[in-house]
Amino acid sequence: MSTAQVRIQATGKRKTSVARIILEPGDGTITCNGRPIDDFFGRKVLVTEAKSPLVVAGVRLTIDLLP
């Protein structure tokens, strides 16, 4: 069995905007445009809302999200 780590990349588009995300095993670090999510959003409610799908899925502290 391989010990290679899984790295998932996804892209989403709407009109002329493009969003890219990379999911990889880690300690739950989330960055957006090279900055920690807390600095990027600024408001606690927005940070909580962005993290909620990970909390519901039960993977909040097991994967990293990168831009």
Secondary structure by P-SEA (a helix, b strand, c coil): cccbbbbbbbbbbcccbbbbbbbbbccccccccccccccccccaaaaaaaaaaaaaacccccbbbcc
